[in-house]
């Protein structure tokens, strides 16, 4: 099916002045990246989970536009990154924050992927 799609795209790519021709040329130029999911089942077909994952930070970023504190904005971005990473690793956020604070009290750094996993 992908081979047939590529043949069709080549035909459309000759229409360079039309939108479909430009889109087809883009797909052909990026063919290996766009079809990588066929050979590697770990690659999702869409990026919906990524889009959902960044929704919170994007909304939070809008709230920081008027911030007069650069360091406050940097701390917020660090927390967003840590919490989203914890979600990706199926780590309970409350447990992670509690464990990370306790680790910081011992002058240690605890990253989400270092959290102990239940059996």
N, C-alpha and C positions, 0 to 999 in steps of 0.2 A: 504494500500500500504506500509506503514511504517512497519507493522507487517511482511509482506512478505520480505521486505528488511532486516529486522533484522534476520529472519530465514536464508536467503542466506548468510548474514555476518557471522553467527555462523559456517556455513559450510566452508566458506573460511578461517576463523580464525584457523582452524585445520592445515592449510598449513603454519606453523610457520616460515619455512626457506625461503619462497617466499615473495616478496614485497606485493602481494595481501593479504597474510595472516597477515602480520604486519599491513597493513592499515586497514583490517577488525577488528583486535584486538583493534586497536586504536579507531575506531568508536564505537565498543561495549563498551569500557571502558568509553567513553565520550557521550554515547547515550542520557542521560538526557539533557545535555547541547546542543547537536547538534539538538535535536528535540523540544527544548523549544518553538520555533516559532509557533508550532502547537497550543499551549494553550494560547499564548499571541500575539495577532495580531500587537502589537506595535514593535515587534522584526522583523527586516527585514530578508529576506531569504539570502541576501548576504551582504557583507561589502563594496560594491563599493563606497558608499558615503563617508565612512571613508577613504578609499584609496585615493579618490580624494581630500578629505579634508587635508590629511597630505602631499600631493605632494608638495605644496608650502613651508611648513616648512622644508621638507627634502632637497629640493634644496637650501633653504637659509642656512641650517646647513652646507652644503658642502662649501658654500661661507665663512663660519666663521672658517673653519679648521685652517687657518693661522693667525687668529686674535690673537693679543698679549694682548688683553684686555678681561679678564674674565668678568668684569662687563658689557662690551658692548655686549658680547654674551648672558649674562643673561637677559639684557634688550630686546634683539631681541627675545629671547624665550618667554618672558612675552607678548610682542606685538603679536607674532604669536598666542599664546594661546588666548588672548583677541579677536583678529580679527576672528579667527576660531569659537570661542564661539558665537560671534555676528552673524556670518553667520548661525550657527545652530539655533539661535533664531529669524531668519528672521529680523535682525536689520540692517539697512543701515549703512555700516561701516563709511562713512564720517560723518553722523549725530552722530554716537556713539562717534567717536574721538573728534568731536567738543564739544559735551555735556560733555564728560569725562574731557577734558581740562578745561572747564568752572567750572566743579565741583571741580577739583583739585585746581583752584584759590580760591575756597571757603573752602579749606581744607576738602573736602568731597571725597569719593570714589564712582564712578559710575561703576557698573558692567553691562555687556550687558543685562542680564535678568531684570535689574531694569529700563531699558529705557521705557518711556511711549509708549504705543501702540496706533496707530491710530484706531478710531472706525470702 
